[in-house]
Amino acid sequence: MKSKATFVIVLMVIMVMVSLCEGTCEWYGTTPYCEGTCPSGYYRSAATQCSGYSPGCWTGSKVCCCT
């Protein structure tokens, strides 16, 4: 039962992180060594070790950058 609750919590966190990066925003950083940075003219909206679209980072993090 505990593992099911943990799965639900992790899924919810991923959904929130994905929702923070919508519209004119994109994720930067490539697994497994993410080290994401925003291009010039973009601002950092969020950061995570997993974006919900690909496996997690071994080091660094992916960043959500918006215009």
PyMOL Python script that loads the backbone (N, CA, C, O; Angstrom):
from pymol import cmd

cmd.read_pdbstr("""\
ATOM      1  N   MET A   1       0.819  -1.199   0.000  1.00  0.00           N
ATOM      2  CA  MET A   1       0.000   0.000   0.000  1.00  0.00           C
ATOM      3  C   MET A   1       0.865   1.267   0.000  1.00  0.00           C
ATOM      4  O   MET A   1       0.532   2.257  -0.652  1.00  0.00           O
ATOM      5  N   LYS A   2       1.987   1.221   0.746  1.00  0.00           N
ATOM      6  CA  LYS A   2       2.863   2.382   0.815  1.00  0.00           C
ATOM      7  C   LYS A   2       3.465   2.713  -0.550  1.00  0.00           C
ATOM      8  O   LYS A   2       3.598   3.885  -0.901  1.00  0.00           O
ATOM      9  N   SER A   3       3.829   1.683  -1.321  1.00  0.00           N
ATOM     10  CA  SER A   3       4.419   1.935  -2.636  1.00  0.00           C
ATOM     11  C   SER A   3       3.407   2.561  -3.594  1.00  0.00           C
ATOM     12  O   SER A   3       3.783   3.349  -4.461  1.00  0.00           O
ATOM     13  N   LYS A   4       2.150   2.223  -3.447  1.00  0.00           N
ATOM     14  CA  LYS A   4       1.107   2.817  -4.288  1.00  0.00           C
ATOM     15  C   LYS A   4       0.957   4.302  -3.960  1.00  0.00           C
ATOM     16  O   LYS A   4       0.820   5.129  -4.861  1.00  0.00           O
ATOM     17  N   ALA A   5       0.983   4.635  -2.679  1.00  0.00           N
ATOM     18  CA  ALA A   5       0.883   6.036  -2.265  1.00  0.00           C
ATOM     19  C   ALA A   5       2.095   6.825  -2.755  1.00  0.00           C
ATOM     20  O   ALA A   5       1.956   7.963  -3.205  1.00  0.00           O
ATOM     21  N   THR A   6       3.266   6.231  -2.669  1.00  0.00           N
ATOM     22  CA  THR A   6       4.481   6.884  -3.153  1.00  0.00           C
ATOM     23  C   THR A   6       4.395   7.129  -4.651  1.00  0.00           C
ATOM     24  O   THR A   6       4.767   8.202  -5.125  1.00  0.00           O
ATOM     25  N   PHE A   7       3.912   6.152  -5.396  1.00  0.00           N
ATOM     26  CA  PHE A   7       3.747   6.296  -6.844  1.00  0.00           C
ATOM     27  C   PHE A   7       2.810   7.458  -7.163  1.00  0.00           C
ATOM     28  O   PHE A   7       3.100   8.261  -8.050  1.00  0.00           O
ATOM     29  N   VAL A   8       1.705   7.552  -6.455  1.00  0.00           N
ATOM     30  CA  VAL A   8       0.728   8.622  -6.698  1.00  0.00           C
ATOM     31  C   VAL A   8       1.354   9.983  -6.410  1.00  0.00           C
ATOM     32  O   VAL A   8       1.143  10.933  -7.164  1.00  0.00           O
ATOM     33  N   ILE A   9       2.113  10.084  -5.338  1.00  0.00           N
ATOM     34  CA  ILE A   9       2.753  11.353  -4.992  1.00  0.00           C
ATOM     35  C   ILE A   9       3.776  11.745  -6.056  1.00  0.00           C
ATOM     36  O   ILE A   9       3.820  12.901  -6.476  1.00  0.00           O
ATOM     37  N   VAL A  10       4.591  10.799  -6.491  1.00  0.00           N
ATOM     38  CA  VAL A  10       5.584  11.080  -7.535  1.00  0.00           C
ATOM     39  C   VAL A  10       4.893  11.505  -8.824  1.00  0.00           C
ATOM     40  O   VAL A  10       5.334  12.450  -9.479  1.00  0.00           O
ATOM     41  N   LEU A  11       3.836  10.832  -9.188  1.00  0.00           N
ATOM     42  CA  LEU A  11       3.084  11.181 -10.391  1.00  0.00           C
ATOM     43  C   LEU A  11       2.524  12.599 -10.291  1.00  0.00           C
ATOM     44  O   LEU A  11       2.565  13.352 -11.264  1.00  0.00           O
ATOM     45  N   MET A  12       2.011  12.960  -9.140  1.00  0.00           N
ATOM     46  CA  MET A  12       1.464  14.309  -8.947  1.00  0.00           C
ATOM     47  C   MET A  12       2.557  15.367  -9.064  1.00  0.00           C
ATOM     48  O   MET A  12       2.340  16.418  -9.667  1.00  0.00           O
ATOM     49  N   VAL A  13       3.722  15.099  -8.494  1.00  0.00           N
ATOM     50  CA  VAL A  13       4.836  16.045  -8.589  1.00  0.00           C
ATOM     51  C   VAL A  13       5.248  16.237 -10.044  1.00  0.00           C
ATOM     52  O   VAL A  13       5.486  17.365 -10.477  1.00  0.00           O
ATOM     53  N   ILE A  14       5.333  15.154 -10.794  1.00  0.00           N
ATOM     54  CA  ILE A  14       5.685  15.248 -12.217  1.00  0.00           C
ATOM     55  C   ILE A  14       4.644  16.063 -12.972  1.00  0.00           C
ATOM     56  O   ILE A  14       4.997  16.891 -13.811  1.00  0.00           O
ATOM     57  N   MET A  15       3.378  15.841 -12.688  1.00  0.00           N
ATOM     58  CA  MET A  15       2.311  16.583 -13.367  1.00  0.00           C
ATOM     59  C   MET A  15       2.410  18.073 -13.063  1.00  0.00           C
ATOM     60  O   MET A  15       2.202  18.898 -13.953  1.00  0.00           O
ATOM     61  N   VAL A  16       2.721  18.427 -11.828  1.00  0.00           N
ATOM     62  CA  VAL A  16       2.865  19.836 -11.461  1.00  0.00           C
ATOM     63  C   VAL A  16       4.051  20.443 -12.191  1.00  0.00           C
ATOM     64  O   VAL A  16       3.952  21.551 -12.718  1.00  0.00           O
ATOM     65  N   MET A  17       5.183  19.725 -12.228  1.00  0.00           N
ATOM     66  CA  MET A  17       6.362  20.248 -12.910  1.00  0.00           C
ATOM     67  C   MET A  17       6.099  20.440 -14.404  1.00  0.00           C
ATOM     68  O   MET A  17       6.535  21.434 -14.985  1.00  0.00           O
ATOM     69  N   VAL A  18       5.402  19.511 -15.018  1.00  0.00           N
ATOM     70  CA  VAL A  18       5.073  19.632 -16.440  1.00  0.00           C
ATOM     71  C   VAL A  18       4.149  20.818 -16.661  1.00  0.00           C
ATOM     72  O   VAL A  18       4.313  21.544 -17.641  1.00  0.00           O
ATOM     73  N   SER A  19       3.178  21.033 -15.775  1.00  0.00           N
ATOM     74  CA  SER A  19       2.240  22.142 -15.939  1.00  0.00           C
ATOM     75  C   SER A  19       2.930  23.487 -15.759  1.00  0.00           C
ATOM     76  O   SER A  19       2.444  24.494 -16.274  1.00  0.00           O
ATOM     77  N   LEU A  20       4.058  23.531 -15.038  1.00  0.00           N
ATOM     78  CA  LEU A  20       4.805  24.773 -14.876  1.00  0.00           C
ATOM     79  C   LEU A  20       5.518  25.174 -16.156  1.00  0.00           C
ATOM     80  O   LEU A  20       5.958  26.316 -16.293  1.00  0.00           O
ATOM     81  N   CYS A  21       5.633  24.259 -17.079  1.00  0.00           N
ATOM     82  CA  CYS A  21       6.383  24.511 -18.308  1.00  0.00           C
ATOM     83  C   CYS A  21       5.462  24.320 -19.509  1.00  0.00           C
ATOM     84  O   CYS A  21       5.614  23.363 -20.269  1.00  0.00           O
ATOM     85  N   GLU A  22       4.525  25.216 -19.673  1.00  0.00           N
ATOM     86  CA  GLU A  22       3.587  25.143 -20.793  1.00  0.00           C
ATOM     87  C   GLU A  22       3.610  26.449 -21.567  1.00  0.00           C
ATOM     88  O   GLU A  22       4.225  27.422 -21.133  1.00  0.00           O
ATOM     89  N   GLY A  23       2.955  26.471 -22.686  1.00  0.00           N
ATOM     90  CA  GLY A  23       2.846  27.678 -23.492  1.00  0.00           C
ATOM     91  C   GLY A  23       4.129  27.966 -24.243  1.00  0.00           C
ATOM     92  O   GLY A  23       4.597  27.135 -25.020  1.00  0.00           O
ATOM     93  N   THR A  24       4.708  29.157 -24.014  1.00  0.00           N
ATOM     94  CA  THR A  24       5.930  29.557 -24.709  1.00  0.00           C
ATOM     95  C   THR A  24       7.177  29.120 -23.942  1.00  0.00           C
ATOM     96  O   THR A  24       8.199  29.803 -23.981  1.00  0.00           O
ATOM     97  N   CYS A  25       7.098  27.999 -23.254  1.00  0.00           N
ATOM     98  CA  CYS A  25       8.208  27.485 -22.450  1.00  0.00           C
ATOM     99  C   CYS A  25       8.701  26.153 -23.003  1.00  0.00           C
ATOM    100  O   CYS A  25       7.952  25.405 -23.632  1.00  0.00           O
ATOM    101  N   GLU A  26       9.981  25.875 -22.753  1.00  0.00           N
ATOM    102  CA  GLU A  26      10.582  24.612 -23.178  1.00  0.00           C
ATOM    103  C   GLU A  26      11.530  24.116 -22.102  1.00  0.00           C
ATOM    104  O   GLU A  26      12.091  24.902 -21.339  1.00  0.00           O
ATOM    105  N   TRP A  27      11.704  22.783 -22.052  1.00  0.00           N
ATOM    106  CA  TRP A  27      12.672  22.176 -21.143  1.00  0.00           C
ATOM    107  C   TRP A  27      14.036  22.132 -21.814  1.00  0.00           C
ATOM    108  O   TRP A  27      14.136  21.787 -22.991  1.00  0.00           O
ATOM    109  N   TYR A  28      15.087  22.479 -21.076  1.00  0.00           N
ATOM    110  CA  TYR A  28      16.467  22.399 -21.548  1.00  0.00           C
ATOM    111  C   TYR A  28      17.264  21.526 -20.592  1.00  0.00           C
ATOM    112  O   TYR A  28      17.078  21.585 -19.376  1.00  0.00           O
ATOM    113  N   GLY A  29      18.152  20.720 -21.152  1.00  0.00           N
ATOM    114  CA  GLY A  29      18.960  19.786 -20.377  1.00  0.00           C
ATOM    115  C   GLY A  29      18.700  18.383 -20.890  1.00  0.00           C
ATOM    116  O   GLY A  29      17.546  17.967 -20.997  1.00  0.00           O
ATOM    117  N   THR A  30      19.751  17.649 -21.207  1.00  0.00           N
ATOM    118  CA  THR A  30      19.625  16.324 -21.791  1.00  0.00           C
ATOM    119  C   THR A  30      20.136  15.273 -20.817  1.00  0.00           C
ATOM    120  O   THR A  30      21.234  15.397 -20.274  1.00  0.00           O
ATOM    121  N   THR A  31      19.325  14.230 -20.599  1.00  0.00           N
ATOM    122  CA  THR A  31      19.735  13.163 -19.706  1.00  0.00           C
ATOM    123  C   THR A  31      20.898  12.392 -20.311  1.00  0.00           C
ATOM    124  O   THR A  31      21.016  12.369 -21.536  1.00  0.00           O
ATOM    125  N   PRO A  32      21.732  11.783 -19.553  1.00  0.00           N
ATOM    126  CA  PRO A  32      21.678  11.668 -18.100  1.00  0.00           C
ATOM    127  C   PRO A  32      22.398  12.798 -17.367  1.00  0.00           C
ATOM    128  O   PRO A  32      22.229  12.945 -16.157  1.00  0.00           O
ATOM    129  N   TYR A  33      23.210  13.610 -18.084  1.00  0.00           N
ATOM    130  CA  TYR A  33      23.942  14.708 -17.443  1.00  0.00           C
ATOM    131  C   TYR A  33      23.298  16.020 -17.865  1.00  0.00           C
ATOM    132  O   TYR A  33      23.761  16.664 -18.807  1.00  0.00           O
ATOM    133  N   CYS A  34      22.261  16.412 -17.195  1.00  0.00           N
ATOM    134  CA  CYS A  34      21.369  17.469 -17.682  1.00  0.00           C
ATOM    135  C   CYS A  34      22.015  18.844 -17.803  1.00  0.00           C
ATOM    136  O   CYS A  34      22.145  19.351 -18.917  1.00  0.00           O
ATOM    137  N   GLU A  35      22.418  19.456 -16.717  1.00  0.00           N
ATOM    138  CA  GLU A  35      23.080  20.764 -16.742  1.00  0.00           C
ATOM    139  C   GLU A  35      22.351  21.759 -17.640  1.00  0.00           C
ATOM    140  O   GLU A  35      22.986  22.461 -18.426  1.00  0.00           O
ATOM    141  N   GLY A  36      21.023  21.824 -17.531  1.00  0.00           N
ATOM    142  CA  GLY A  36      20.230  22.711 -18.377  1.00  0.00           C
ATOM    143  C   GLY A  36      20.435  24.183 -18.052  1.00  0.00           C
ATOM    144  O   GLY A  36      20.537  24.560 -16.885  1.00  0.00           O
ATOM    145  N   THR A  37      20.494  25.004 -19.078  1.00  0.00           N
ATOM    146  CA  THR A  37      20.578  26.458 -18.927  1.00  0.00           C
ATOM    147  C   THR A  37      19.626  27.096 -19.930  1.00  0.00           C
ATOM    148  O   THR A  37      19.338  26.528 -20.983  1.00  0.00           O
ATOM    149  N   CYS A  38      19.152  28.268 -19.589  1.00  0.00           N
ATOM    150  CA  CYS A  38      18.230  28.982 -20.474  1.00  0.00           C
ATOM    151  C   CYS A  38      19.005  29.793 -21.508  1.00  0.00           C
ATOM    152  O   CYS A  38      20.034  30.390 -21.193  1.00  0.00           O
ATOM    153  N   PRO A  39      18.506  29.812 -22.747  1.00  0.00           N
ATOM    154  CA  PRO A  39      19.125  30.644 -23.779  1.00  0.00           C
ATOM    155  C   PRO A  39      18.940  32.126 -23.455  1.00  0.00           C
ATOM    156  O   PRO A  39      18.092  32.487 -22.639  1.00  0.00           O
ATOM    157  N   SER A  40      19.720  32.962 -24.084  1.00  0.00           N
ATOM    158  CA  SER A  40      19.600  34.406 -23.922  1.00  0.00           C
ATOM    159  C   SER A  40      18.186  34.853 -24.281  1.00  0.00           C
ATOM    160  O   SER A  40      17.641  34.425 -25.298  1.00  0.00           O
ATOM    161  N   GLY A  41      17.597  35.697 -23.466  1.00  0.00           N
ATOM    162  CA  GLY A  41      16.251  36.194 -23.717  1.00  0.00           C
ATOM    163  C   GLY A  41      15.160  35.373 -23.064  1.00  0.00           C
ATOM    164  O   GLY A  41      13.989  35.748 -23.131  1.00  0.00           O
ATOM    165  N   TYR A  42      15.512  34.256 -22.431  1.00  0.00           N
ATOM    166  CA  TYR A  42      14.555  33.399 -21.734  1.00  0.00           C
ATOM    167  C   TYR A  42      14.752  33.548 -20.229  1.00  0.00           C
ATOM    168  O   TYR A  42      15.838  33.913 -19.780  1.00  0.00           O
ATOM    169  N   TYR A  43      13.713  33.269 -19.451  1.00  0.00           N
ATOM    170  CA  TYR A  43      13.858  33.247 -18.001  1.00  0.00           C
ATOM    171  C   TYR A  43      13.537  31.849 -17.485  1.00  0.00           C
ATOM    172  O   TYR A  43      12.755  31.115 -18.088  1.00  0.00           O
ATOM    173  N   ARG A  44      14.144  31.501 -16.380  1.00  0.00           N
ATOM    174  CA  ARG A  44      13.971  30.168 -15.786  1.00  0.00           C
ATOM    175  C   ARG A  44      12.683  30.134 -14.969  1.00  0.00           C
ATOM    176  O   ARG A  44      12.520  30.906 -14.024  1.00  0.00           O
ATOM    177  N   SER A  45      11.784  29.248 -15.333  1.00  0.00           N
ATOM    178  CA  SER A  45      10.488  29.123 -14.671  1.00  0.00           C
ATOM    179  C   SER A  45      10.482  28.015 -13.630  1.00  0.00           C
ATOM    180  O   SER A  45       9.839  28.150 -12.589  1.00  0.00           O
ATOM    181  N   ALA A  46      11.190  26.920 -13.894  1.00  0.00           N
ATOM    182  CA  ALA A  46      11.205  25.771 -12.985  1.00  0.00           C
ATOM    183  C   ALA A  46      12.438  24.931 -13.282  1.00  0.00           C
ATOM    184  O   ALA A  46      13.072  25.073 -14.328  1.00  0.00           O
ATOM    185  N   ALA A  47      12.765  24.048 -12.334  1.00  0.00           N
ATOM    186  CA  ALA A  47      13.870  23.106 -12.529  1.00  0.00           C
ATOM    187  C   ALA A  47      13.511  21.793 -11.863  1.00  0.00           C
ATOM    188  O   ALA A  47      12.839  21.776 -10.832  1.00  0.00           O
ATOM    189  N   THR A  48      13.958  20.692 -12.452  1.00  0.00           N
ATOM    190  CA  THR A  48      13.687  19.376 -11.891  1.00  0.00           C
ATOM    191  C   THR A  48      14.711  18.379 -12.412  1.00  0.00           C
ATOM    192  O   THR A  48      15.381  18.626 -13.415  1.00  0.00           O
ATOM    193  N   GLN A  49      14.824  17.255 -11.723  1.00  0.00           N
ATOM    194  CA  GLN A  49      15.718  16.201 -12.198  1.00  0.00           C
ATOM    195  C   GLN A  49      15.005  15.286 -13.177  1.00  0.00           C
ATOM    196  O   GLN A  49      15.639  14.419 -13.779  1.00  0.00           O
ATOM    197  N   CYS A  50      13.683  15.459 -13.351  1.00  0.00           N
ATOM    198  CA  CYS A  50      12.940  14.716 -14.378  1.00  0.00           C
ATOM    199  C   CYS A  50      11.853  15.627 -14.913  1.00  0.00           C
ATOM    200  O   CYS A  50      11.209  16.337 -14.141  1.00  0.00           O
ATOM    201  N   SER A  51      11.640  15.621 -16.201  1.00  0.00           N
ATOM    202  CA  SER A  51      10.658  16.525 -16.801  1.00  0.00           C
ATOM    203  C   SER A  51       9.315  15.871 -17.049  1.00  0.00           C
ATOM    204  O   SER A  51       8.355  16.550 -17.413  1.00  0.00           O
ATOM    205  N   GLY A  52       9.231  14.570 -16.857  1.00  0.00           N
ATOM    206  CA  GLY A  52       8.003  13.870 -17.171  1.00  0.00           C
ATOM    207  C   GLY A  52       7.989  13.336 -18.594  1.00  0.00           C
ATOM    208  O   GLY A  52       7.140  12.515 -18.941  1.00  0.00           O
ATOM    209  N   TYR A  53       8.926  13.796 -19.421  1.00  0.00           N
ATOM    210  CA  TYR A  53       8.988  13.361 -20.811  1.00  0.00           C
ATOM    211  C   TYR A  53      10.120  12.382 -21.072  1.00  0.00           C
ATOM    212  O   TYR A  53      10.144  11.722 -22.112  1.00  0.00           O
ATOM    213  N   SER A  54      11.064  12.282 -20.133  1.00  0.00           N
ATOM    214  CA  SER A  54      12.228  11.426 -20.345  1.00  0.00           C
ATOM    215  C   SER A  54      12.783  10.975 -19.005  1.00  0.00           C
ATOM    216  O   SER A  54      12.344  11.459 -17.961  1.00  0.00           O
ATOM    217  N   PRO A  55      13.745  10.053 -19.016  1.00  0.00           N
ATOM    218  CA  PRO A  55      14.330   9.580 -17.759  1.00  0.00           C
ATOM    219  C   PRO A  55      14.960  10.716 -16.964  1.00  0.00           C
ATOM    220  O   PRO A  55      15.254  11.779 -17.510  1.00  0.00           O
ATOM    221  N   GLY A  56      15.161  10.488 -15.692  1.00  0.00           N
ATOM    222  CA  GLY A  56      15.727  11.501 -14.812  1.00  0.00           C
ATOM    223  C   GLY A  56      17.206  11.772 -15.052  1.00  0.00           C
ATOM    224  O   GLY A  56      17.881  11.050 -15.787  1.00  0.00           O
ATOM    225  N   CYS A  57      17.685  12.823 -14.417  1.00  0.00           N
ATOM    226  CA  CYS A  57      19.074  13.245 -14.537  1.00  0.00           C
ATOM    227  C   CYS A  57      19.945  12.511 -13.525  1.00  0.00           C
ATOM    228  O   CYS A  57      19.536  12.312 -12.381  1.00  0.00           O
ATOM    229  N   TRP A  58      21.142  12.108 -13.942  1.00  0.00           N
ATOM    230  CA  TRP A  58      22.126  11.558 -13.013  1.00  0.00           C
ATOM    231  C   TRP A  58      22.798  12.703 -12.275  1.00  0.00           C
ATOM    232  O   TRP A  58      23.066  12.610 -11.077  1.00  0.00           O
ATOM    233  N   THR A  59      23.070  13.794 -13.005  1.00  0.00           N
ATOM    234  CA  THR A  59      23.654  14.989 -12.405  1.00  0.00           C
ATOM    235  C   THR A  59      22.919  16.199 -12.950  1.00  0.00           C
ATOM    236  O   THR A  59      22.282  16.126 -14.001  1.00  0.00           O
ATOM    237  N   GLY A  60      23.006  17.303 -12.242  1.00  0.00           N
ATOM    238  CA  GLY A  60      22.380  18.535 -12.688  1.00  0.00           C
ATOM    239  C   GLY A  60      20.868  18.438 -12.705  1.00  0.00           C
ATOM    240  O   GLY A  60      20.282  17.580 -12.044  1.00  0.00           O
ATOM    241  N   SER A  61      20.244  19.319 -13.462  1.00  0.00           N
ATOM    242  CA  SER A  61      18.789  19.305 -13.574  1.00  0.00           C
ATOM    243  C   SER A  61      18.371  19.883 -14.916  1.00  0.00           C
ATOM    244  O   SER A  61      19.139  20.574 -15.587  1.00  0.00           O
ATOM    245  N   LYS A  62      17.143  19.585 -15.285  1.00  0.00           N
ATOM    246  CA  LYS A  62      16.540  20.181 -16.469  1.00  0.00           C
ATOM    247  C   LYS A  62      15.886  21.477 -16.013  1.00  0.00           C
ATOM    248  O   LYS A  62      15.411  21.566 -14.881  1.00  0.00           O
ATOM    249  N   VAL A  63      15.856  22.471 -16.873  1.00  0.00           N
ATOM    250  CA  VAL A  63      15.234  23.736 -16.529  1.00  0.00           C
ATOM    251  C   VAL A  63      14.155  24.070 -17.544  1.00  0.00           C
ATOM    252  O   VAL A  63      14.289  23.795 -18.737  1.00  0.00           O
ATOM    253  N   CYS A  64      13.098  24.660 -17.053  1.00  0.00           N
ATOM    254  CA  CYS A  64      12.014  25.132 -17.906  1.00  0.00           C
ATOM    255  C   CYS A  64      12.271  26.606 -18.168  1.00  0.00           C
ATOM    256  O   CYS A  64      12.302  27.410 -17.236  1.00  0.00           O
ATOM    257  N   CYS A  65      12.455  26.964 -19.433  1.00  0.00           N
ATOM    258  CA  CYS A  65      12.771  28.336 -19.819  1.00  0.00           C
ATOM    259  C   CYS A  65      11.628  28.909 -20.653  1.00  0.00           C
ATOM    260  O   CYS A  65      11.113  28.259 -21.563  1.00  0.00           O
ATOM    261  N   CYS A  66      11.250  30.130 -20.322  1.00  0.00           N
ATOM    262  CA  CYS A  66      10.120  30.784 -21.002  1.00  0.00           C
ATOM    263  C   CYS A  66      10.555  32.112 -21.603  1.00  0.00           C
ATOM    264  O   CYS A  66      11.523  32.727 -21.157  1.00  0.00           O
ATOM    265  N   THR A  67       9.815  32.545 -22.629  1.00  0.00           N
ATOM    266  CA  THR A  67      10.113  33.839 -23.242  1.00  0.00           C
ATOM    267  C   THR A  67       9.261  34.908 -22.620  1.00  0.00           C
ATOM    268  O   THR A  67       9.360  36.075 -22.999  1.00  0.00           O
TER     269      THR A  67
END
""", "prot")
cmd.dss("prot")
cmd.show_as("cartoon", "prot")
cmd.util.cbc("prot")
cmd.orient("prot")
